[in-house]
Amino acid sequence: MTDKDSSTDRSIDTEIDRRSTERKAPRRRFLAASAAMVAGSTVGVMPATAGPPRSAPDDFEAFEKRVDETVSNVRSVVDDGPFEPDWDSLANVTHVPEWFRDGKFGIFCHWGPYSAPAYAHEWYPRQMYNLDNSINDYHIETYGEPDSHPYQEFIPEFTAEAFDAAEWADLFDRAGAKYAGPVVEHHDGWSLWDSDVSPWNAVDTGPERNLTGELESAIRDRGMRFVTTFHHSYNLIGEDGYFSFAYENYESVTEGYPDRVMYGNLPEALQYDTWLAKLAEVISGYQPDFVWFDWGLPDIPEEYQQRFLAYYHNQATEWDRDVVTTNKHDVLPMDVSVADFELGRPREMQEQAWNAEFKVADEGGWGYVEDRTFHSATHLVHVLIDIVSKNGQLLLSIGPRVDGTIEQTERDRLIAIGEWLETNGDAIYETRPWDAFGEGPTRVEAGGEFIGDVEYGPEDVRYTRSKDGDTVYAIVMGWPGPGEFAFEGMEVCNPTNAPFTPPGHGGTPPGHGVPSPEHCAGPSEQSRKPTEHGDAFRTDAETADTPDDIPPKRGATPPSNSPYAVRLLGHGPVPYYVSDDNHPTVVVPDVPESDRPSDIAIVVALEDIDLQPTEAAHE
């Protein structure tokens, strides 16, 4: 994630190629993998995928060769098509898959050697070398000078001994996620997969397990799509990148093999080839459905960006799957990617689907640190609702401990989200935006990234609609209390003289654009259409000869046995009528707290009702 510390990076004019010819011996033992894969841990995790004996490249020349071999294979796949590495050809990819729009909610995890010091935030590896940062002071006091205890020394502490991929996947599934996966490489240059290219990977160092492979298998076994997030762009620009303070203040830690690979201390062309080779390894090895990019992509030349996208989509064509790629700050064209908002979201509804990344933790960064605080489940669900109402999807981050366990507080938040979605998921999954995204006093003041927390209440409503357009979901951000609740951001088209007769069904279905005047011109023949609640919609003429059944004057509270009802998800039918100023109005039941559908947010399903936004709606 983007560095939020107050310290400022100083640009340094250097000659990275100068170091490419140096062959200084490593100052510490490199932890090479043994020929045999390690067995599963005591919690019953399967071992890493079996295969022939392998090891990391044992010198810089071998590293260069493996990068070159991998990039050559990328070129072959790209040459075979169907997509070519240019924007005109790539504009033909399916860049917003239907599964992505339907799924709405995913989970990813910040987990790596930076979880070992468990201090401040996951940018510890960078700031430990920054003489003007408190993390540098902490590191010196706790571990010694960074050149005697560099970041590499934390890798043996990243053991993942309690990691259980199946247990993680069960938790993600229980949380209601439709896609999930790991940060396969953060800015620190250490890979969570079984890499033939990089000497710094999870099989050759640290836990000596293929963490990405285990998660990919477990996540797919539960019917979820697989996500891989890449943060390595900012690393692979050497002394101008993530480890710039190490180059500036502790240059020796960036030299020699294999250390220089971790610090991006490579000739320029090799930096970019390594960037592409790492992506290719993950794409070919784990077939991710979703590739997410963090900070630093603008530093990667356009030709490499195009080659990656052609490779990814050509591979996906072979898999017969649609895949998605995110981008920040308009680095990639929007006809090949979806926009991403870090800790933020737009103020208005967006025409194209987009992604927002958020985290369960409130204070303490994205990865695990001691004494973190967490957002409430209510806040997290409200963020999800607001995002979905504006045509977005949420990718939510957790930060497991270095041993692979997930804090109970963090688990509780995920479970609470899943419980809300279990009841109210119809208003989230497989939905599309309505003509307006909501109503009420609270909204994001200025859209974008890092917008700060926004707290909603039961006066705030967000709208979504079903894919077929037949149902508009009005999501009230809290328990509003019993009694009448009018949706003032909506106006009912074609209200009849019978106060509880639902309006006509003619014209444009809900959510299919702003209605024209003809859309609300009058009742249609479908206004008698029966509903799933058992009673047909009735007109005054049909009910006039039944005095006891004549509805009261519009605006009055309907009888509790009124057949004119809409659904309150998790509860059942509730009385519905049209107010004097044509707002759809429901009567919230007076039920004990234990019987409420939710205190986080409730959902009213307005089925087969022609609606249009009012001036009170958030367009």
C-alpha positions as CSV (number, residue, x, y, z in Angstrom):
1,M,0.0,0.0,0.0
2,T,1.0,3.6,-0.4
3,D,3.5,4.9,2.2
4,K,1.7,7.3,4.5
5,D,4.7,8.2,6.7
6,S,5.6,11.8,7.0
7,S,9.2,11.2,5.8
8,T,9.9,12.2,2.2
9,D,11.9,10.1,-0.2
10,R,14.9,11.8,-1.7
11,S,15.5,11.2,-5.4
12,I,19.0,9.9,-6.1
13,D,20.7,10.0,-9.5
14,T,22.4,6.6,-9.8
15,E,23.9,4.2,-12.3
16,I,22.2,0.9,-11.4
17,D,24.0,-0.8,-14.3
18,R,27.3,-0.1,-12.5
19,R,26.4,-2.7,-9.8
20,S,25.3,-5.3,-12.3
21,T,28.9,-6.4,-12.9
22,E,29.8,-6.6,-9.2
23,R,29.9,-10.1,-7.6
24,K,30.2,-9.5,-3.9
25,A,29.8,-12.6,-1.7
26,P,26.7,-12.6,0.5
27,R,27.3,-11.6,4.1
28,R,25.0,-14.3,5.5
29,R,24.0,-17.8,4.6
30,F,21.4,-18.1,2.0
31,L,18.6,-20.6,2.9
32,A,18.4,-22.9,0.0
33,A,15.6,-25.4,-0.2
34,S,16.4,-29.1,0.3
35,A,15.6,-31.6,-2.5
36,A,12.6,-33.0,-0.6
37,M,9.5,-31.0,0.2
38,V,8.7,-30.5,3.8
39,A,5.9,-32.4,5.4
40,G,2.7,-30.8,6.6
41,S,2.6,-29.1,10.0
42,T,1.0,-30.5,13.1
43,V,-2.4,-28.9,12.2
44,G,-2.7,-31.3,9.3
45,V,-1.8,-29.1,6.3
46,M,-0.9,-30.9,3.1
47,P,2.8,-30.5,2.1
48,A,3.8,-28.3,-0.8
49,T,3.1,-29.7,-4.3
50,A,5.3,-32.7,-5.0
51,G,7.7,-32.5,-8.0
52,P,11.3,-33.0,-9.0
53,P,14.0,-31.7,-6.8
54,R,14.6,-28.0,-7.3
55,S,16.4,-25.1,-5.8
56,A,16.7,-21.4,-6.3
57,P,19.2,-20.0,-8.7
58,D,22.5,-20.3,-6.9
59,D,24.3,-17.3,-8.5
60,F,23.5,-14.2,-10.4
61,E,24.2,-15.7,-13.8
62,A,21.7,-18.5,-13.1
63,F,19.2,-15.9,-12.0
64,E,19.6,-13.9,-15.2
65,K,19.2,-17.1,-17.2
66,R,16.0,-18.2,-15.5
67,V,14.5,-14.7,-16.0
68,D,15.4,-14.8,-19.7
69,E,13.9,-18.3,-20.1
70,T,10.6,-17.2,-18.5
71,V,10.4,-14.0,-20.5
72,S,11.1,-16.0,-23.7
73,N,8.1,-18.2,-22.9
74,V,6.0,-15.2,-22.4
75,R,6.9,-13.9,-25.9
76,S,5.9,-17.3,-27.4
77,V,2.5,-17.2,-25.7
78,V,2.0,-13.6,-26.8
79,D,3.0,-14.4,-30.3
80,D,0.4,-17.2,-30.5
81,G,-2.4,-14.7,-29.7
82,P,-5.3,-14.1,-30.0
83,F,-4.4,-10.8,-28.2
84,E,-1.4,-8.8,-29.3
85,P,0.7,-6.5,-27.0
86,D,-0.9,-3.2,-28.2
87,W,-3.8,-1.2,-26.8
88,D,-6.0,-1.6,-30.0
89,S,-5.8,-5.4,-29.7
90,L,-6.2,-5.5,-26.0
91,A,-9.3,-3.3,-26.2
92,N,-11.1,-6.4,-27.3
93,V,-10.6,-8.3,-24.1
94,T,-13.5,-8.9,-21.6
95,H,-12.1,-6.6,-19.0
96,V,-15.1,-6.6,-16.6
97,P,-16.2,-10.2,-16.3
98,E,-19.7,-11.0,-15.3
99,W,-18.5,-13.1,-12.3
100,F,-16.7,-10.0,-11.0
101,R,-19.8,-7.8,-11.2
102,D,-21.9,-10.5,-9.6
103,G,-19.5,-11.5,-6.8
104,K,-19.1,-8.0,-5.3
105,F,-17.0,-9.1,-2.3
106,G,-13.6,-10.6,-2.0
107,I,-10.8,-11.1,0.7
108,F,-7.1,-10.9,0.4
109,C,-4.3,-11.1,3.0
110,H,-1.1,-9.1,3.8
111,W,1.2,-11.8,5.1
112,G,5.0,-12.2,4.8
113,P,8.3,-11.7,6.6
114,Y,7.1,-8.1,7.4
115,S,4.7,-9.8,9.8
116,A,7.6,-11.0,12.0
117,P,8.6,-7.7,13.6
118,A,4.9,-7.0,14.1
119,Y,5.6,-3.3,14.6
120,A,3.9,-0.1,13.2
121,H,2.8,-1.4,9.7
122,E,3.8,-3.6,6.8
123,W,6.1,-0.9,5.4
124,Y,8.6,-1.8,8.2
125,P,11.1,-3.1,5.6
126,R,11.4,0.3,4.0
127,Q,11.3,2.5,7.1
128,M,13.8,0.4,9.1
129,Y,16.4,2.0,6.8
130,N,15.0,5.6,7.1
131,L,17.1,7.6,9.6
132,D,14.2,10.0,10.1
133,N,11.6,7.4,11.0
134,S,10.7,6.0,14.4
135,I,10.8,2.5,12.9
136,N,14.5,2.9,12.4
137,D,14.9,3.8,16.1
138,Y,12.8,0.8,17.1
139,H,14.8,-1.5,14.9
140,I,18.2,-0.3,16.3
141,E,16.9,-0.6,19.9
142,T,15.4,-4.1,19.3
143,Y,17.6,-5.8,16.8
144,G,20.7,-3.6,16.2
145,E,21.8,-1.5,13.3
146,P,20.1,-2.4,10.0
147,D,23.3,-3.3,8.3
148,S,24.0,-5.9,10.9
149,H,20.4,-7.1,11.1
150,P,18.9,-6.3,7.6
151,Y,15.4,-7.2,6.6
152,Q,16.5,-10.6,5.3
153,E,17.1,-11.7,8.8
154,F,13.4,-11.7,9.5
155,I,12.7,-14.4,6.8
156,P,13.6,-17.4,9.0
157,E,11.1,-16.1,11.6
158,F,8.3,-16.4,9.0
159,T,7.6,-20.0,9.6
160,A,3.9,-20.2,9.0
161,E,3.9,-23.3,11.3
162,A,0.2,-22.9,12.2
163,F,-1.0,-22.0,8.7
164,D,-4.0,-24.1,7.5
165,A,-5.1,-23.1,4.0
166,A,-8.4,-25.1,4.3
167,E,-9.2,-23.3,7.6
168,W,-8.6,-19.9,5.9
169,A,-10.7,-20.8,2.9
170,D,-13.5,-22.0,5.2
171,L,-13.4,-18.6,7.0
172,F,-13.4,-16.7,3.7
173,D,-16.4,-18.7,2.5
174,R,-18.2,-18.2,5.8
175,A,-17.6,-14.4,5.4
176,G,-19.5,-14.5,2.1
177,A,-16.5,-13.8,-0.1
178,K,-16.8,-14.9,-3.8
179,Y,-13.1,-14.5,-4.5
180,A,-10.0,-14.6,-2.3
181,G,-6.2,-14.9,-2.3
182,P,-2.9,-13.7,-1.0
183,V,-0.6,-10.8,-1.5
184,V,1.7,-13.0,-3.5
185,E,4.5,-10.4,-3.3
186,H,4.6,-7.2,-1.4
187,H,7.1,-4.4,-2.0
188,D,9.7,-6.3,0.0
189,G,10.7,-8.6,-2.9
190,W,9.8,-11.9,-1.2
191,S,7.5,-14.3,-3.1
192,L,4.8,-16.5,-1.5
193,W,4.9,-19.0,-4.4
194,D,7.3,-21.7,-5.5
195,S,9.5,-19.6,-7.8
196,D,12.1,-20.9,-10.2
197,V,13.1,-17.3,-10.9
198,S,13.6,-15.6,-7.6
199,P,15.8,-17.0,-4.8
200,W,13.6,-15.2,-2.3
201,N,10.5,-17.4,-2.2
202,A,8.4,-19.4,0.3
203,V,9.7,-22.8,-0.8
204,D,13.4,-22.0,-0.7
205,T,13.3,-19.7,2.3
206,G,11.2,-19.1,5.4
207,P,8.3,-21.6,5.8
208,E,9.6,-23.8,2.9
209,R,6.0,-24.3,1.7
210,N,4.2,-23.3,-1.4
211,L,1.7,-20.9,0.4
212,T,0.2,-19.6,-2.8
213,G,-0.4,-23.1,-4.1
214,E,-2.0,-24.3,-0.9
215,L,-4.3,-21.3,-0.8
216,E,-5.2,-21.6,-4.5
217,S,-6.3,-25.2,-4.1
218,A,-8.3,-24.6,-0.9
219,I,-10.0,-21.5,-2.2
220,R,-11.1,-23.1,-5.5
221,D,-12.3,-26.2,-3.6
222,R,-14.9,-24.0,-2.0
223,G,-16.2,-22.5,-5.3
224,M,-14.5,-19.2,-5.0
225,R,-12.4,-17.4,-7.6
226,F,-8.7,-17.0,-6.9
227,V,-7.1,-13.5,-6.4
228,T,-3.4,-12.7,-6.5
229,T,-2.2,-9.2,-5.7
230,F,1.2,-7.8,-6.8
231,H,3.1,-5.0,-5.2
232,H,6.5,-5.6,-6.7
233,S,6.4,-2.8,-9.3
234,Y,7.7,-0.4,-6.7
235,N,10.5,-2.7,-5.6
236,L,11.9,-3.4,-9.1
237,I,13.1,0.1,-9.8
238,G,16.0,-0.2,-7.4
239,E,17.3,2.8,-5.6
240,D,14.4,5.0,-6.7
241,G,11.9,2.5,-5.3
242,Y,10.7,0.9,-2.1
243,F,14.2,0.4,-0.6
244,S,15.6,3.8,-1.5
245,F,16.5,4.5,2.1
246,A,18.6,1.3,2.2
247,Y,20.5,2.5,-0.8
248,E,20.9,5.9,0.8
249,N,21.9,4.9,4.3
250,Y,22.9,1.2,4.4
251,E,24.0,0.5,0.8
252,S,25.9,-2.7,1.7
253,V,22.6,-4.6,2.4
254,T,21.6,-4.2,-1.2
255,E,24.7,-5.7,-2.7
256,G,25.9,-9.2,-3.4
257,Y,23.9,-12.2,-4.5
258,P,21.1,-13.1,-3.6
259,D,20.5,-9.9,-1.6
260,R,20.5,-7.6,-4.6
261,V,17.5,-9.5,-6.1
262,M,15.4,-8.7,-3.0
263,Y,16.3,-5.0,-3.2
264,G,15.7,-4.7,-6.9
265,N,19.4,-3.9,-7.4
266,L,19.5,-5.0,-11.1
267,P,20.3,-3.5,-14.5
268,E,17.3,-1.6,-15.8
269,A,16.3,-4.1,-18.5
270,L,16.6,-7.0,-16.0
271,Q,14.4,-5.1,-13.5
272,Y,11.5,-5.0,-16.0
273,D,12.1,-8.6,-17.2
274,T,12.0,-9.8,-13.6
275,W,8.8,-7.9,-13.1
276,L,7.2,-9.7,-16.0
277,A,8.8,-13.1,-15.2
278,K,7.3,-13.1,-11.7
279,L,3.8,-12.3,-13.1
280,A,4.2,-15.1,-15.7
281,E,5.1,-17.7,-13.1
282,V,2.0,-17.0,-11.0
283,I,-0.3,-16.8,-14.0
284,S,1.0,-20.1,-15.5
285,G,1.2,-21.8,-12.2
286,Y,-2.0,-20.8,-10.5
287,Q,-4.3,-19.4,-13.2
288,P,-5.6,-16.4,-11.1
289,D,-9.0,-15.0,-12.0
290,F,-8.0,-11.6,-10.6
291,V,-4.7,-9.8,-10.8
292,W,-4.5,-6.7,-8.7
293,F,-1.7,-4.1,-8.9
294,D,-0.5,-1.7,-6.2
295,W,1.7,1.3,-6.1
296,G,4.5,1.6,-8.7
297,L,2.9,0.4,-11.9
298,P,3.6,3.8,-13.6
299,D,7.3,3.0,-13.4
300,I,6.9,0.0,-15.6
301,P,7.3,0.8,-19.3
302,E,4.2,0.6,-21.4
303,E,5.5,-2.2,-23.6
304,Y,5.9,-4.4,-20.5
305,Q,2.4,-3.6,-19.3
306,Q,1.0,-4.5,-22.8
307,R,3.0,-7.7,-22.9
308,F,1.7,-8.7,-19.5
309,L,-1.9,-8.1,-20.4
310,A,-1.5,-10.0,-23.7
311,Y,0.1,-12.9,-21.9
312,Y,-2.6,-13.0,-19.2
313,H,-5.6,-12.8,-21.6
314,N,-4.1,-15.2,-24.0
315,Q,-3.6,-17.7,-21.2
316,A,-7.1,-17.0,-20.0
317,T,-8.4,-17.8,-23.5
318,E,-6.8,-21.2,-23.2
319,W,-8.4,-21.7,-19.8
320,D,-11.8,-20.5,-21.3
321,R,-12.2,-18.0,-18.5
322,D,-12.6,-14.2,-18.2
323,V,-10.2,-12.5,-15.9
324,V,-9.8,-9.0,-14.4
325,T,-6.9,-6.6,-13.9
326,T,-7.0,-3.5,-11.7
327,N,-5.1,-0.3,-12.1
328,K,-4.6,2.8,-10.0
329,H,-4.3,6.4,-11.1
330,D,-5.3,5.6,-14.8
331,V,-2.1,3.8,-15.6
332,L,-3.8,1.3,-17.8
333,P,-6.6,2.1,-20.3
334,M,-10.0,1.6,-18.9
335,D,-11.0,-0.8,-21.7
336,V,-8.4,-3.3,-20.5
337,S,-8.8,-2.9,-16.7
338,V,-10.9,-1.6,-13.8
339,A,-10.2,1.3,-11.6
340,D,-9.1,0.7,-8.0
341,F,-9.6,3.0,-5.0
342,E,-7.3,2.5,-1.9
343,L,-9.2,3.1,1.3
344,G,-11.7,5.1,-0.7
345,R,-14.5,5.2,-3.2
346,P,-16.1,7.6,-5.6
347,R,-18.6,10.2,-4.4
348,E,-20.9,9.4,-7.3
349,M,-22.0,6.2,-9.1
350,Q,-19.6,5.1,-11.8
351,E,-20.6,3.9,-15.3
352,Q,-18.0,1.2,-15.4
353,A,-17.6,-1.4,-12.6
354,W,-14.7,-0.6,-10.3
355,N,-12.9,-2.0,-7.2
356,A,-12.1,-0.6,-3.8
357,E,-9.7,-2.1,-1.3
358,F,-10.3,-1.7,2.4
359,K,-9.0,-3.4,5.5
360,V,-10.5,-4.9,8.6
361,A,-7.9,-3.2,10.8
362,D,-8.5,0.4,11.7
363,E,-5.1,1.5,13.1
364,G,-2.0,-0.5,12.5
365,G,-1.6,-1.0,8.8
366,W,-2.6,-3.8,6.5
367,G,-0.5,-6.6,7.8
368,Y,-0.3,-7.9,11.4
369,V,1.1,-5.7,14.1
370,E,0.6,-6.0,17.8
371,D,-2.1,-4.0,19.5
372,R,-4.1,-3.3,16.3
373,T,-7.5,-1.8,16.5
374,F,-10.3,-2.9,14.1
375,H,-13.3,-1.4,12.4
376,S,-16.7,-2.5,13.6
377,A,-18.6,-5.1,11.6
378,T,-21.3,-2.4,11.1
379,H,-18.8,-0.1,9.6
380,L,-17.4,-2.7,7.2
381,V,-20.9,-3.8,6.0
382,H,-21.8,-0.1,5.5
383,V,-18.7,0.4,3.4
384,L,-19.6,-2.7,1.3
385,I,-23.2,-1.4,0.8
386,D,-22.1,2.1,-0.3
387,I,-19.5,0.6,-2.7
388,V,-22.0,-1.8,-4.3
389,S,-24.6,0.9,-4.7
390,K,-22.1,2.9,-6.8
391,N,-21.3,0.0,-9.1
392,G,-18.3,-1.1,-7.2
393,Q,-16.8,-4.3,-5.7
394,L,-15.0,-4.6,-2.3
395,L,-11.6,-6.4,-1.8
396,L,-11.1,-6.5,2.0
397,S,-7.7,-7.2,3.5
398,I,-6.8,-9.1,6.6
399,G,-3.4,-9.4,8.3
400,P,-2.6,-12.9,9.7
401,R,0.1,-13.4,12.4
402,V,3.5,-14.6,11.3
403,D,2.6,-18.2,12.3
404,G,-0.4,-18.2,10.0
405,T,-3.2,-17.8,12.6
406,I,-5.8,-15.1,12.3
407,E,-6.7,-13.0,15.3
408,Q,-10.1,-13.8,16.8
409,T,-11.2,-10.1,16.5
410,E,-10.5,-10.1,12.8
411,R,-12.2,-13.5,12.4
412,D,-15.3,-12.2,14.3
413,R,-15.5,-9.2,11.8
414,L,-15.5,-11.6,8.8
415,I,-18.1,-13.9,10.4
416,A,-20.4,-10.9,11.1
417,I,-20.2,-9.8,7.5
418,G,-21.1,-13.3,6.4
419,E,-24.0,-13.5,8.7
420,W,-25.4,-10.2,7.3
421,L,-24.9,-11.4,3.8
422,E,-26.6,-14.7,4.6
423,T,-29.8,-12.8,5.2
424,N,-29.4,-9.8,2.9
425,G,-27.2,-11.1,0.1
426,D,-29.9,-10.7,-2.5
427,A,-29.4,-7.0,-2.3
428,I,-25.6,-7.3,-2.9
429,Y,-24.8,-10.4,-5.0
430,E,-25.7,-10.3,-8.7
431,T,-27.1,-6.8,-8.5
432,R,-26.6,-3.7,-10.6
433,P,-26.9,0.0,-9.8
434,W,-30.3,1.6,-9.8
435,D,-30.9,5.1,-11.3
436,A,-29.7,6.7,-8.1
437,F,-27.4,5.2,-5.5
438,G,-29.2,6.4,-2.4
439,E,-30.6,9.0,-0.2
440,G,-30.1,10.5,3.3
441,P,-27.9,13.0,5.0
442,T,-24.6,11.1,4.9
443,R,-22.4,10.7,1.9
444,V,-18.7,10.9,0.9
445,E,-17.7,14.5,0.7
446,A,-15.0,14.1,-1.9
447,G,-14.5,10.8,-3.6
448,G,-11.1,9.2,-4.3
449,E,-8.5,7.4,-2.2
450,F,-7.9,7.7,1.6
451,I,-11.2,9.5,2.1
452,G,-11.4,8.8,5.9
453,D,-14.2,7.1,7.7
454,V,-17.8,7.9,6.9
455,E,-20.4,6.8,9.5
456,Y,-23.9,6.0,8.3
457,G,-27.2,5.8,10.3
458,P,-30.8,4.6,9.7
459,E,-31.6,7.9,8.0
460,D,-29.3,6.8,5.2
461,V,-30.5,4.5,2.4
462,R,-28.6,2.9,-0.5
463,Y,-30.2,1.3,-3.5
464,T,-29.4,-1.6,-5.7
465,R,-31.4,-3.6,-8.3
466,S,-31.6,-7.1,-9.5
467,K,-30.0,-8.0,-12.8
468,D,-33.3,-8.6,-14.4
469,G,-34.5,-5.1,-13.3
470,D,-37.7,-6.4,-11.6
471,T,-36.6,-5.6,-8.0
472,V,-35.1,-2.5,-6.4
473,Y,-33.5,-3.1,-3.0
474,A,-33.7,-0.2,-0.5
475,I,-31.0,-0.8,2.1
476,V,-31.5,1.2,5.3
477,M,-28.2,1.6,7.2
478,G,-29.5,0.6,10.6
479,W,-32.6,-0.3,12.4
480,P,-35.0,2.6,11.9
481,G,-37.5,1.7,14.6
482,P,-41.1,0.6,14.2
483,G,-43.6,2.6,12.2
484,E,-43.8,4.2,8.8
485,F,-40.7,4.6,6.7
486,A,-40.9,6.5,3.4
487,F,-38.2,6.3,0.8
488,E,-38.0,9.9,-0.1
489,G,-35.4,9.4,-2.8
490,M,-37.9,7.3,-4.8
491,E,-41.1,8.2,-6.5
492,V,-43.7,5.6,-7.6
493,C,-44.8,5.9,-11.2
494,N,-48.5,5.4,-12.0
495,P,-50.0,5.4,-8.5
496,T,-53.7,4.6,-8.7
497,N,-56.6,6.1,-6.7
498,A,-56.5,3.0,-4.5
499,P,-54.0,3.9,-1.8
500,F,-52.5,0.5,-1.3
501,T,-52.7,-0.7,-4.9
502,P,-49.1,-1.1,-6.1
503,P,-48.4,1.0,-9.2
504,G,-48.4,-0.2,-12.8
505,H,-45.8,-2.4,-14.2
506,G,-45.6,-0.9,-17.7
507,G,-42.8,1.1,-19.2
508,T,-39.1,0.8,-18.4
509,P,-38.2,-1.7,-15.6
510,P,-36.6,-0.3,-12.5
511,G,-33.0,0.5,-12.9
512,H,-33.1,0.8,-16.7
513,G,-32.2,4.5,-17.1
514,V,-34.1,7.6,-16.0
515,P,-37.8,7.2,-16.9
516,S,-39.2,9.3,-19.7
517,P,-42.6,11.1,-19.2
518,E,-44.2,8.2,-21.0
519,H,-42.8,5.8,-18.4
520,C,-45.1,7.2,-15.8
521,A,-48.0,8.0,-18.1
522,G,-50.5,5.7,-16.6
523,P,-51.3,2.2,-15.3
524,S,-50.7,-0.8,-17.5
525,E,-52.5,-4.0,-17.9
526,Q,-49.8,-5.7,-15.8
527,S,-50.9,-3.7,-12.8
528,R,-53.1,-6.7,-11.8
529,K,-50.2,-9.1,-11.9
530,P,-50.2,-11.4,-8.8
531,T,-47.2,-11.5,-6.6
532,E,-45.5,-14.3,-4.7
533,H,-47.3,-13.1,-1.6
534,G,-50.5,-14.8,-2.7
535,D,-52.9,-11.8,-3.4
536,A,-53.4,-10.2,-6.7
537,F,-53.0,-6.4,-6.9
538,R,-56.4,-4.9,-6.9
539,T,-58.1,-1.7,-8.2
540,D,-60.8,0.4,-6.6
541,A,-63.4,-1.1,-8.9
542,E,-62.6,-4.6,-7.8
543,T,-62.7,-3.8,-4.1
544,A,-65.7,-1.4,-4.0
545,D,-68.2,-4.1,-3.5
546,T,-66.4,-5.4,-0.5
547,P,-66.8,-2.6,2.1
548,D,-64.8,-4.3,4.8
549,D,-61.8,-4.6,2.5
550,I,-61.7,-1.1,1.1
551,P,-58.3,0.3,1.9
552,P,-58.2,3.5,4.0
553,K,-57.2,6.9,2.7
554,R,-53.7,7.2,1.3
555,G,-51.3,8.2,4.0
556,A,-53.0,6.3,6.8
557,T,-51.3,3.3,8.4
558,P,-52.4,0.2,6.5
559,P,-54.0,-2.7,8.5
560,S,-51.6,-5.4,9.7
561,N,-53.4,-7.9,7.5
562,S,-53.1,-5.8,4.4
563,P,-52.3,-7.9,1.3
564,Y,-50.4,-5.0,-0.1
565,A,-46.9,-5.8,1.1
566,V,-43.3,-5.8,0.2
567,R,-40.6,-8.0,1.5
568,L,-38.3,-7.1,4.4
569,L,-35.4,-9.6,4.0
570,G,-34.9,-11.8,6.9
571,H,-38.4,-11.1,8.2
572,G,-41.1,-11.5,5.5
573,P,-43.9,-9.3,4.0
574,V,-44.5,-5.9,5.6
575,P,-47.3,-3.5,4.8
576,Y,-46.6,-1.1,1.9
577,Y,-48.4,1.9,0.5
578,V,-47.8,5.0,-1.6
579,S,-47.6,8.3,0.3
580,D,-49.4,11.5,-0.7
581,D,-46.3,12.7,-2.5
582,N,-45.8,9.3,-4.2
583,H,-43.0,7.9,-2.1
584,P,-43.0,4.1,-1.5
585,T,-43.7,3.7,2.2
586,V,-43.3,0.6,4.4
587,V,-44.4,-0.1,7.9
588,V,-41.5,-1.4,9.9
589,P,-42.7,-4.0,12.3
590,D,-42.5,-3.6,16.1
591,V,-40.5,-6.6,17.0
592,P,-38.2,-7.5,19.9
593,E,-34.5,-6.8,19.3
594,S,-33.8,-10.5,19.1
595,D,-36.2,-10.8,16.2
596,R,-34.9,-8.0,14.0
597,P,-33.4,-9.0,10.7
598,S,-30.3,-6.9,11.6
599,D,-29.2,-3.8,13.5
600,I,-26.5,-3.2,10.9
601,A,-28.8,-2.6,7.9
602,I,-32.2,-3.8,6.8
603,V,-33.3,-4.4,3.2
604,V,-36.7,-3.8,1.7
605,A,-37.3,-5.5,-1.7
606,L,-39.6,-3.5,-3.9
607,E,-40.6,-6.0,-6.5
608,D,-42.4,-5.2,-9.8
609,I,-42.9,-1.5,-8.9
610,D,-42.1,1.2,-11.4
611,L,-39.9,3.8,-9.6
612,Q,-37.9,6.8,-10.5
613,P,-35.5,9.0,-8.4
614,T,-36.6,12.2,-6.8
615,E,-34.6,15.4,-6.1
616,A,-33.8,13.8,-2.7
617,A,-31.9,11.0,-4.3
618,H,-28.1,10.8,-4.6
619,E,-27.6,10.6,-8.3
